[in-house]
Amino acid sequence: MTREVVALASPENRSLAGFPTWSLTTRRQLWRGHRTDNGPWWFASSGRGRFDLAEPRGTCYVAFDERTAIRETVGEVLATAGVIPHDFAAERSMSRLRIPARRILADTCAEEAADFGLTRELCTVTPYEIPQRWASALAGSCAGLRYQSRFTTGTSPNAAALFDDAGARGDWAVDDNAQPFAAAARRSGFTVGSVPRTVRIVQPPG
């Protein structure tokens, strides 16, 4: 194996007993960008998310700060073009949330997590098959994961994937003053506009 090959392996046949955990309390403010017509507490099981669980379980992705929530919501388009498309923003809102009760999450950012075969590739590798297997394995003992968002830099954990029944949780409190996504993005210093149809690539000198 070389360093160009993904080192992260599937967790099957590996004991995860004693995997490090972290407590997400009701005091922690969370941020989530979401489709306005869906509401914020949506637990996905489509398989399109990095840590999606299979039905009847699902995963809801939240961030610990607003800028991370924006980057996670927009994803690759923002990373490559530097602009949030008007049409995308118009369909979404930004909510500030708190969970209804304390949850114990698997801490994928803890130093001890490496002793279980976990690497930073968990939050960067594509496609999502292996991260989803890790989520499924850890869901047996934890109510979610604490992790580092793929679309941000820095050293601190800044996001969580929460596990629950698939679909909407209408019994969890929502943000009565959810902001239009475009307004939240501009407030945080992002540009909302038209994404260029083509990008000119300039060959560096030499």
C-alpha positions as CSV (number, residue, x, y, z in Angstrom):
1,M,0.0,0.0,0.0
2,T,1.2,3.5,-0.8
3,R,0.3,6.9,0.6
4,E,-1.8,7.5,-2.5
5,V,-4.2,4.7,-1.5
6,V,-7.0,5.3,0.9
7,A,-6.0,3.8,4.3
8,L,-9.4,3.9,5.9
9,A,-10.9,0.5,5.9
10,S,-14.4,-0.7,6.7
11,P,-15.1,-1.4,10.4
12,E,-16.4,-4.9,9.9
13,N,-14.7,-7.5,12.0
14,R,-13.3,-4.8,14.3
15,S,-14.4,-4.3,17.9
16,L,-15.5,-0.7,18.5
17,A,-16.0,-1.3,22.3
18,G,-14.6,1.7,24.1
19,F,-14.6,4.0,21.1
20,P,-14.2,7.6,22.4
21,T,-17.4,9.6,23.0
22,W,-18.5,13.2,23.4
23,S,-21.6,14.7,25.0
24,L,-23.8,17.0,23.0
25,T,-25.9,18.9,25.4
26,T,-29.1,21.0,25.1
27,R,-27.0,24.1,25.8
28,R,-25.0,23.8,22.6
29,Q,-26.4,26.0,19.8
30,L,-26.5,24.2,16.4
31,W,-26.9,25.5,12.9
32,R,-28.5,23.9,9.9
33,G,-29.1,25.0,6.4
34,H,-32.1,23.2,5.0
35,R,-34.9,23.3,2.4
36,T,-37.5,25.7,3.7
37,D,-40.4,23.3,2.9
38,N,-38.8,20.4,4.7
39,G,-38.0,21.9,8.1
40,P,-34.7,21.6,9.9
41,W,-35.0,18.2,11.6
42,W,-34.8,15.9,8.7
43,F,-33.1,12.5,9.1
44,A,-31.9,11.3,5.7
45,S,-31.7,7.7,4.6
46,S,-31.2,8.2,0.9
47,G,-27.5,7.3,0.9
48,R,-26.5,10.6,-0.6
49,G,-25.1,11.9,2.7
50,R,-21.7,10.9,4.0
51,F,-23.1,9.3,7.2
52,D,-26.6,8.4,6.1
53,L,-28.0,5.3,7.8
54,A,-30.3,2.9,6.0
55,E,-34.0,2.9,6.6
56,P,-35.7,2.8,9.0
57,R,-33.0,4.9,10.5
58,G,-31.7,8.2,9.2
59,T,-29.1,11.0,9.8
60,C,-29.5,14.7,10.4
61,Y,-26.4,16.9,9.8
62,V,-25.8,20.0,12.0
63,A,-22.9,22.4,12.4
64,F,-21.5,24.1,15.5
65,D,-21.3,27.5,13.8
66,E,-23.1,29.3,11.0
67,R,-20.2,29.5,8.5
68,T,-19.7,25.8,8.7
69,A,-23.4,25.2,8.2
70,I,-23.3,27.3,5.0
71,R,-20.3,25.5,3.6
72,E,-21.8,22.1,4.4
73,T,-25.1,23.0,2.8
74,V,-23.7,24.3,-0.4
75,G,-20.8,21.9,-0.7
76,E,-18.7,21.6,-3.8
77,V,-20.3,24.4,-5.8
78,L,-19.1,27.0,-3.2
79,A,-15.7,25.3,-2.9
80,T,-15.0,25.4,-6.7
81,A,-16.8,28.5,-7.9
82,G,-16.7,30.6,-4.7
83,V,-20.3,31.7,-5.2
84,I,-23.7,30.4,-3.8
85,P,-26.2,30.2,-6.7
86,H,-29.3,32.4,-6.3
87,D,-31.7,29.6,-7.1
88,F,-30.1,27.3,-4.5
89,A,-30.3,29.9,-1.8
90,A,-33.9,30.9,-2.6
91,E,-35.1,27.4,-1.7
92,R,-33.4,27.3,1.7
93,S,-33.4,28.7,5.2
94,M,-30.8,28.9,8.0
95,S,-32.0,27.7,11.5
96,R,-30.5,27.9,14.9
97,L,-31.4,24.8,16.9
98,R,-30.9,22.9,20.1
99,I,-31.5,19.2,20.6
100,P,-34.3,18.3,23.1
101,A,-32.1,16.0,25.2
102,R,-28.4,15.2,25.8
103,R,-26.9,12.8,23.3
104,I,-23.7,10.7,23.5
105,L,-21.9,10.9,20.2
106,A,-19.0,8.9,18.8
107,D,-16.0,11.3,18.8
108,T,-14.3,10.8,15.5
109,C,-11.9,13.7,16.2
110,A,-10.5,12.2,19.4
111,E,-6.9,11.1,19.3
112,E,-7.9,7.7,20.6
113,A,-10.2,7.1,17.6
114,A,-7.1,6.3,15.5
115,D,-6.5,3.2,17.8
116,F,-9.7,1.8,16.2
117,G,-8.4,2.2,12.7
118,L,-10.1,5.5,12.0
119,T,-8.3,8.2,9.9
120,R,-9.1,11.7,8.7
121,E,-10.2,10.2,5.4
122,L,-13.6,9.4,7.1
123,C,-14.6,13.0,6.3
124,T,-13.0,13.4,2.9
125,V,-13.1,10.0,1.1
126,T,-15.6,9.5,-1.8
127,P,-17.8,7.7,-2.6
128,Y,-19.5,7.4,0.8
129,E,-19.7,3.6,1.2
130,I,-17.0,3.3,3.9
131,P,-18.1,6.4,6.0
132,Q,-21.7,5.0,5.9
133,R,-20.4,1.7,7.2
134,W,-18.6,3.4,10.0
135,A,-21.8,5.3,10.8
136,S,-23.8,2.1,10.9
137,A,-21.3,0.4,13.1
138,L,-21.1,3.2,15.6
139,A,-24.9,3.7,15.6
140,G,-25.2,0.6,17.7
141,S,-23.8,2.3,20.7
142,C,-23.9,6.1,20.0
143,A,-26.6,8.6,19.0
144,G,-24.5,10.2,16.3
145,L,-21.0,11.3,15.4
146,R,-18.9,14.4,16.1
147,Y,-16.6,15.2,13.1
148,Q,-14.7,17.8,11.1
149,S,-16.5,19.1,8.1
150,R,-15.0,18.3,4.7
151,F,-15.6,21.8,3.3
152,T,-13.8,23.7,6.1
153,T,-10.3,24.0,7.5
154,G,-9.1,24.5,11.0
155,T,-8.4,22.0,13.8
156,S,-11.6,21.9,15.9
157,P,-14.5,19.6,15.5
158,N,-17.3,21.7,13.9
159,A,-20.2,19.4,13.0
160,A,-22.3,16.5,14.1
161,A,-24.3,13.8,12.4
162,L,-27.3,12.8,14.6
163,F,-29.0,9.4,14.3
164,D,-32.8,8.8,14.7
165,D,-35.8,7.4,12.9
166,A,-35.7,8.3,9.2
167,G,-37.8,11.3,8.1
168,A,-39.0,14.5,9.8
169,R,-39.0,15.0,13.6
170,G,-42.0,17.2,14.0
171,D,-41.8,17.0,17.8
172,W,-38.4,18.7,18.1
173,A,-38.3,22.5,18.6
174,V,-37.6,24.6,15.6
175,D,-36.3,28.1,15.0
176,D,-39.3,30.4,14.9
177,N,-37.0,33.1,13.4
178,A,-35.2,31.1,10.7
179,Q,-33.4,33.3,8.3
180,P,-33.4,33.2,4.5
181,F,-30.3,31.3,3.5
182,A,-29.1,34.1,1.2
183,A,-29.3,36.6,4.1
184,A,-27.3,34.3,6.4
185,A,-24.7,33.7,3.7
186,R,-24.2,37.4,3.0
187,R,-24.0,38.2,6.7
188,S,-21.2,35.6,7.0
189,G,-19.3,37.1,4.1
190,F,-20.3,34.8,1.2
191,T,-21.3,35.9,-2.2
192,V,-24.8,34.9,-3.5
193,G,-25.1,35.3,-7.3
194,S,-24.7,33.6,-10.6
195,V,-22.3,30.8,-11.0
196,P,-20.0,31.2,-14.1
197,R,-20.9,28.8,-16.8
198,T,-17.2,28.3,-17.7
199,V,-14.1,28.9,-15.7
200,R,-10.9,30.0,-17.4
201,I,-7.9,28.0,-16.3
202,V,-4.6,29.9,-16.6
203,Q,-1.5,27.8,-16.8
204,P,1.0,28.9,-14.1
205,P,4.4,30.3,-15.3
206,G,7.2,27.9,-15.7
